[in-house]
């Protein structure tokens, strides 16, 4: 009897997965295309695997919870399908992609129940990190970040006794001008750092409040390291030559600075761990 029920459940899960992939085929293929073509969202390839690892780390807790399938999951699945159809009719890929997460939530609730869903809620919500931000929102964030990065880096360059004049997002130096373009706004490193820090905070043995502090520490850290990168680029352009502001050295500085950002996140974690031990 149990074997027959297991086979029936596996058959249902297999059918739902097949239908899920068929229905969301267009959104999935476009998502993969965006990850491949746009370096701002290339981290999206890793997000599903990181989410699965986050769930796997909770396997012992999940094993202790009894399965309590809920028909409420069907309602959530239907809502996901409606959102998907609305997005498809309006050619709004963000809605189509977001509907996948809602549908997935409904599937988990239908087969496993709300108790298990609560345990995997964070990994499921974490999947939002794989969805490219709509252009209208991206531009609203990127351009202000460009101006902030340009302003702070110009002030830092001044501290190095290097003459610089800022005009909007353009830094005019003695021998060249540097434009803080979209790629240099810091939003790319911010999205990637938030994705990595989110997973790290979830797995870290910290209190809920400290997990959130660790997660949001990625924002000032990303801004700070981007300012440092722009300052170094400006200094190299003056002291070595304008060509150092482009090409290999420029790209390498991005990787090095991002590595520094990860180290800073880890230092925040270490400080929080010491505070937590003192509070015990």
C-alpha positions as a Python dict, from the first residue, in 0.01 Angstrom:
ca = {
    (1, 'X'): (0, 0, 0),
    (2, 'X'): (278, 245, 99),
    (3, 'X'): (475, 152, -214),
    (4, 'X'): (172, 225, -432),
    (5, 'X'): (123, 562, -259),
    (6, 'X'): (490, 651, -309),
    (7, 'X'): (468, 563, -678),
    (8, 'X'): (154, 773, -712),
    (9, 'X'): (321, 1069, -536),
    (10, 'X'): (634, 1040, -754),
    (11, 'X'): (413, 1025, -1064),
    (12, 'X'): (229, 1340, -954),
    (13, 'X'): (556, 1522, -882),
    (14, 'X'): (700, 1415, -1219),
    (15, 'X'): (391, 1532, -1405),
    (16, 'X'): (389, 1868, -1225),
    (17, 'X'): (761, 1921, -1297),
    (18, 'X'): (704, 1843, -1667),
    (19, 'X'): (404, 2077, -1685),
    (20, 'X'): (598, 2344, -1492),
    (21, 'X'): (888, 2332, -1740),
    (22, 'X'): (655, 2332, -2044),
    (23, 'X'): (448, 2626, -1917),
    (24, 'X'): (753, 2832, -1815),
    (25, 'X'): (973, 2723, -2107),
    (26, 'X'): (978, 3068, -2266),
    (27, 'X'): (1065, 3244, -1938),
    (28, 'X'): (1333, 2986, -1849),
    (29, 'X'): (1506, 3007, -2188),
    (30, 'X'): (1501, 3390, -2181),
    (31, 'X'): (1636, 3381, -1826),
    (32, 'X'): (1930, 3163, -1931),
    (33, 'X'): (1989, 3391, -2231),
    (34, 'X'): (2002, 3698, -2004),
    (35, 'X'): (2245, 3528, -1766),
    (36, 'X'): (2471, 3443, -2060),
    (37, 'X'): (2456, 3781, -2234),
    (38, 'X'): (2445, 4030, -1945),
    (39, 'X'): (2740, 4024, -1700),
    (40, 'X'): (2525, 4214, -1449),
    (41, 'X'): (2322, 3897, -1394),
    (42, 'X'): (2569, 3618, -1470),
    (43, 'X'): (2552, 3513, -1103),
    (44, 'X'): (2201, 3386, -1182),
    (45, 'X'): (2347, 3052, -1298),
    (46, 'X'): (2458, 2981, -939),
    (47, 'X'): (2145, 3090, -751),
    (48, 'X'): (1932, 2771, -801),
    (49, 'X'): (2223, 2551, -688),
    (50, 'X'): (2294, 2772, -386),
    (51, 'X'): (1923, 2758, -294),
    (52, 'X'): (1931, 2377, -315),
    (53, 'X'): (2241, 2370, -94),
    (54, 'X'): (2065, 2593, 159),
    (55, 'X'): (1777, 2344, 172),
    (56, 'X'): (2018, 2050, 196),
    (57, 'X'): (2179, 2215, 500),
    (58, 'X'): (1837, 2203, 666),
    (59, 'X'): (1783, 1835, 583),
    (60, 'X'): (1797, 1720, 947),
    (61, 'X'): (1535, 1974, 1055),
    (62, 'X'): (1316, 1887, 756),
    (63, 'X'): (1340, 1514, 832),
    (64, 'X'): (1180, 1573, 1172),
    (65, 'X'): (871, 1739, 1022),
    (66, 'X'): (580, 1523, 908),
    (67, 'X'): (441, 1575, 560),
    (68, 'X'): (103, 1748, 578),
    (69, 'X'): (-5, 1816, 220),
    (70, 'X'): (-239, 2114, 188),
    (71, 'X'): (-494, 2186, -83),
    (72, 'X'): (-414, 2555, -30),
    (73, 'X'): (-113, 2485, -248),
    (74, 'X'): (-343, 2446, -549),
    (75, 'X'): (-478, 2799, -494),
    (76, 'X'): (-123, 2935, -487),
    (77, 'X'): (-32, 2736, -801),
    (78, 'X'): (-334, 2883, -981),
    (79, 'X'): (-229, 3234, -869),
    (80, 'X'): (117, 3168, -1009),
    (81, 'X'): (-31, 3053, -1339),
    (82, 'X'): (-255, 3362, -1361),
    (83, 'X'): (44, 3592, -1298),
    (84, 'X'): (240, 3400, -1561),
    (85, 'X'): (-39, 3442, -1818),
    (86, 'X'): (-68, 3813, -1738),
    (87, 'X'): (307, 3854, -1782),
    (88, 'X'): (299, 3655, -2107),
    (89, 'X'): (15, 3865, -2251),
    (90, 'X'): (201, 4186, -2166),
    (91, 'X'): (544, 4045, -2262),
    (92, 'X'): (657, 4130, -1909),
    (93, 'X'): (936, 3883, -1840),
    (94, 'X'): (981, 3987, -1478),
    (95, 'X'): (624, 3880, -1395),
    (96, 'X'): (666, 3556, -1589),
    (97, 'X'): (983, 3475, -1398),
    (98, 'X'): (845, 3582, -1061),
    (99, 'X'): (541, 3359, -1121),
    (100, 'X'): (775, 3058, -1125),
    (101, 'X'): (867, 3122, -760),
    (102, 'X'): (500, 3157, -662),
    (103, 'X'): (411, 2837, -848),
    (104, 'X'): (702, 2654, -687),
    (105, 'X'): (580, 2770, -344),
    (106, 'X'): (236, 2631, -421),
    (107, 'X'): (383, 2297, -528),
    (108, 'X'): (581, 2266, -203),
    (109, 'X'): (275, 2352, 8),
    (110, 'X'): (54, 2110, -188),
    (111, 'X'): (289, 1814, -148),
    (112, 'X'): (463, 1892, 185),
    (113, 'X'): (250, 2138, 381),
    (114, 'X'): (305, 2475, 545),
    (115, 'X'): (545, 2354, 817),
    (116, 'X'): (802, 2237, 566),
    (117, 'X'): (738, 2543, 349),
    (118, 'X'): (827, 2768, 645),
    (119, 'X'): (1162, 2590, 676),
    (120, 'X'): (1245, 2636, 307),
    (121, 'X'): (1088, 2982, 272),
    (122, 'X'): (1422, 3168, 276),
    (123, 'X'): (1583, 2949, 4),
    (124, 'X'): (1268, 2983, -208),
    (125, 'X'): (1260, 3363, -168),
    (126, 'X'): (1636, 3363, -235),
    (127, 'X'): (1555, 3253, -591),
    (128, 'X'): (1445, 3614, -658),
    (129, 'X'): (1819, 3689, -679),
    (130, 'X'): (1834, 3500, -1009),
    (131, 'X'): (1573, 3726, -1173),
    (132, 'X'): (1717, 4028, -1360),
    (133, 'X'): (1587, 4358, -1226),
    (134, 'X'): (1348, 4533, -1472),
    (135, 'X'): (1522, 4807, -1670),
    (136, 'X'): (1295, 5078, -1528),
    (137, 'X'): (1406, 4989, -1173),
    (138, 'X'): (1768, 4920, -1272),
    (139, 'X'): (1807, 5270, -1419),
    (140, 'X'): (1645, 5428, -1111),
    (141, 'X'): (1913, 5265, -894),
    (142, 'X'): (2215, 5262, -1127),
    (143, 'X'): (2227, 5632, -1216),
    (144, 'X'): (2210, 5763, -855),
    (145, 'X'): (2482, 5510, -768),
    (146, 'X'): (2692, 5646, -1055),
    (147, 'X'): (2662, 5998, -913),
    (148, 'X'): (2738, 5884, -557),
    (149, 'X'): (3038, 5681, -672),
    (150, 'X'): (3168, 5974, -880),
    (151, 'X'): (3124, 6223, -596),
    (152, 'X'): (3288, 6008, -327),
    (153, 'X'): (3575, 5895, -551),
    (154, 'X'): (3648, 6255, -656),
    (155, 'X'): (3670, 6352, -288),
    (156, 'X'): (3901, 6057, -220),
    (157, 'X'): (4120, 6142, -519),
    (158, 'X'): (4152, 6496, -379),
    (159, 'X'): (4292, 6345, -59),
    (160, 'X'): (4574, 6199, -270),
    (161, 'X'): (4664, 6554, -384),
    (162, 'X'): (4551, 6476, -738),
    (163, 'X'): (4366, 6762, -910),
    (164, 'X'): (4021, 6646, -1022),
    (165, 'X'): (3706, 6820, -1138),
    (166, 'X'): (3374, 6635, -1127),
    (167, 'X'): (3103, 6708, -1378),
    (168, 'X'): (2806, 6485, -1299),
    (169, 'X'): (2937, 6131, -1340),
    (170, 'X'): (3252, 6239, -1526),
    (171, 'X'): (3586, 6289, -1349),
    (172, 'X'): (3822, 6528, -1528),
    (173, 'X'): (4186, 6463, -1442),
    (174, 'X'): (4500, 6644, -1563),
    (175, 'X'): (4571, 6401, -1848),
    (176, 'X'): (4236, 6229, -1909),
    (177, 'X'): (3866, 6215, -1824),
    (178, 'X'): (3698, 5915, -1663),
    (179, 'X'): (3327, 5852, -1703),
    (180, 'X'): (3159, 5653, -1427),
    (181, 'X'): (2936, 5450, -1657),
    (182, 'X'): (2663, 5202, -1561),
    (183, 'X'): (2917, 4919, -1527),
    (184, 'X'): (3120, 5131, -1283),
    (185, 'X'): (2823, 5239, -1072),
    (186, 'X'): (2879, 4946, -838),
    (187, 'X'): (2535, 4796, -890),
    (188, 'X'): (2683, 4486, -1055),
    (189, 'X'): (2905, 4410, -755),
    (190, 'X'): (2617, 4506, -524),
    (191, 'X'): (2376, 4249, -674),
    (192, 'X'): (2643, 3976, -675),
    (193, 'X'): (2757, 4059, -322),
    (194, 'X'): (2397, 4062, -192),
    (195, 'X'): (2342, 3719, -348),
    (196, 'X'): (2654, 3571, -187),
    (197, 'X'): (2602, 3746, 147),
    (198, 'X'): (2239, 3634, 157),
    (199, 'X'): (2342, 3269, 139),
    (200, 'X'): (2625, 3321, 385),
    (201, 'X'): (2395, 3496, 635),
    (202, 'X'): (2139, 3215, 608),
    (203, 'X'): (2400, 2949, 684),
    (204, 'X'): (2587, 3149, 950),
    (205, 'X'): (2530, 3041, 1315),
    (206, 'X'): (2397, 3383, 1416),
    (207, 'X'): (2076, 3519, 1563),
    (208, 'X'): (1810, 3637, 1318),
    (209, 'X'): (1886, 4005, 1384),
    (210, 'X'): (2258, 3957, 1322),
    (211, 'X'): (2185, 3760, 1004),
    (212, 'X'): (1996, 4060, 869),
    (213, 'X'): (2276, 4297, 974),
    (214, 'X'): (2528, 4076, 796),
    (215, 'X'): (2310, 4065, 483),
    (216, 'X'): (2257, 4441, 464),
    (217, 'X'): (2625, 4510, 539),
    (218, 'X'): (2681, 4414, 174),
    (219, 'X'): (2529, 4748, 64),
    (220, 'X'): (2780, 4991, 227),
    (221, 'X'): (3064, 4748, 160),
    (222, 'X'): (2981, 4731, -213),
    (223, 'X'): (2961, 5110, -235),
    (224, 'X'): (3287, 5157, -40),
    (225, 'X'): (3493, 4910, -244),
    (226, 'X'): (3361, 5058, -568),
    (227, 'X'): (3477, 5404, -457),
    (228, 'X'): (3817, 5255, -374),
    (229, 'X'): (3832, 5097, -720),
    (230, 'X'): (3747, 5426, -892),
    (231, 'X'): (4004, 5608, -678),
    (232, 'X'): (4275, 5357, -767),
    (233, 'X'): (4179, 5380, -1136),
    (234, 'X'): (4203, 5761, -1128),
    (235, 'X'): (4535, 5751, -946),
    (236, 'X'): (4682, 5500, -1193),
    (237, 'X'): (4559, 5709, -1485),
    (238, 'X'): (4751, 6011, -1351),
    (239, 'X'): (5062, 5842, -1211),
    (240, 'X'): (5112, 5570, -1474),
    (241, 'X'): (4908, 5662, -1780),
    (242, 'X'): (4551, 5698, -1912),
    (243, 'X'): (4568, 5352, -2072),
    (244, 'X'): (4565, 5189, -1725),
    (245, 'X'): (4206, 5306, -1679),
    (246, 'X'): (4097, 5053, -1941),
    (247, 'X'): (4173, 4698, -2043),
    (248, 'X'): (4341, 4425, -1837),
    (249, 'X'): (4442, 4632, -1532),
    (250, 'X'): (4093, 4781, -1506),
    (251, 'X'): (3929, 4437, -1525),
    (252, 'X'): (4174, 4287, -1275),
    (253, 'X'): (4111, 4567, -1028),
    (254, 'X'): (3741, 4477, -1039),
    (255, 'X'): (3813, 4116, -941),
    (256, 'X'): (4058, 4218, -668),
    (257, 'X'): (3819, 4473, -520),
    (258, 'X'): (3532, 4222, -522),
    (259, 'X'): (3756, 3980, -336),
    (260, 'X'): (3824, 4257, -83),
    (261, 'X'): (3448, 4303, -45),
    (262, 'X'): (3409, 3934, 41),
    (263, 'X'): (3685, 3967, 303),
    (264, 'X'): (3506, 4266, 457),
    (265, 'X'): (3180, 4071, 474),
    (266, 'X'): (3365, 3792, 653),
    (267, 'X'): (3516, 4044, 897),
    (268, 'X'): (3163, 4168, 977),
    (269, 'X'): (3067, 3806, 1043),
    (270, 'X'): (3366, 3758, 1275),
    (271, 'X'): (3277, 4073, 1472),
    (272, 'X'): (2918, 3953, 1509),
    (273, 'X'): (3038, 3611, 1625),
    (274, 'X'): (3252, 3773, 1897),
    (275, 'X'): (2959, 3990, 2006),
    (276, 'X'): (2734, 3684, 2018),
    (277, 'X'): (2983, 3497, 2236),
    (278, 'X'): (3008, 3792, 2474),
    (279, 'X'): (2630, 3801, 2505),
    (280, 'X'): (2608, 3432, 2601),
}
